[in-house]
Amino acid sequence: MAVKRGYKQTGIGVFPEAWEVTPLGQLAEFITSGSRGWAKYYSNSGPLFVRSQNVKDGHLDFSDWQRVTPPLGSEGDRTRLRRNDLLITITGNSVGNVAWVDQDIGEAYISQHVGLVRLLNSSFAEYTCLFLSPHSPGNGQIVASQTGQSKPGLNLKNLQEFVVVMPSEPERSAIVSAWRDIDALVEELERLVAKKRDLKQAVMQQLLTGQTRLPGFTTEWRLKRLGDVAEIIMGQSPSSANYNMTGNGLPLIQGNADVKSRRAIKRIFTTQITKTGKRGDILMSVRAPVGAISLTEFDVCLGRGVCAIRFQNDFMYHFLINLENQWAKHSKGSTFDSVNSEDVRSLAVCMPIDSREQRAIAEVFNDIDCELYIRA
């Protein structure tokens, strides 16, 4: 297909002719990553330690911080953060998340799962972060670079080769300004949604525990094992050599990177189908963060980071959402929190034996979700 006049074809898409295409390595003063062995220096005080879970949605997430007491001279300036640094997660379920250090955060260091990009021109930082962030034009090359690897991940050479398509300063500033306005609007909407979610949570505590009964229902509730009332399919990751972004095979669901607003999204496809989740299945993350719940509206291939739970109505979906925060007690291992098939099957579920009451309770929460204008 012909490229429209005034535009050019690049390796990652069509852009205006005047925009410059530059490898990230040429824009950077240096690109590095953290080193192993920091866990033994974890502390309740001391400098901040940035892990992959802190790199989210273009910004650093301050909700789950670790601190360290590093040995003298352990990392020096190589991995000590500065304002306007870019961070990219390079291993784990959140590979390819990007954050811009938009403020002075004092002494802080990065883990081995995080890449650090220090740009020669710090004024490029915010735009570059936007360009490489998920759902932005540059993020596709991050996903594509993982094809053929034994497990998802990036290396420093990958980071150096990622290209940034850069407009002139006035246009770049206008793009960043528009994005800030959108961010501010989203934050305001999220605050409103958060208030309504708090109300929903209070209703959940009443209806999903049987403390409050819907009119017309009086039959008993019983305690069951999840594996006795639902079909459970544990995921198994296919070889990344079979990954593609062209729609061949089934969408691959590996973890929360493949979920948005509690619905599976089509991000990476695989032609090697290992374990299959069907349309309407509940999806649960079995690796950090354990217990995160979503639904799929299409058939999927299940990676090892998730399992599918098949139940006769929406009651179980809402019940498992109500239990999300309780999965922390199943923590296993030093690198990832995880649960196995027996943990999932043994989960205690208190539920009405009358399927009509199950459906009625589910309908209440489906209506609340519609009121929130989201699929929660």
PyMOL commands that set and color helices and strands:
alter all, ss='L'
color gray80, all
select helices_A, chain A and resi 24-27+38-41+52-54+76-79+122-132+139-144+156-161+169-207+226-229+240-242+256-258+315-322+324-330+341-345+355-371
alter helices_A, ss='H'
color red, helices_A
select strands_A, chain A and resi 7-10+13-16+20-23+28-33+42-50+55-56+59-60+66-68+86-89+98-100+108-110+114-119+163-166+221-225+231-234+243-244+250-253+259-260+263-264+269-270+275-277+282-285+293-295+300-302+306-310+348-352
alter strands_A, ss='S'
color yellow, strands_A
deselect
rebuild
show_as cartoon
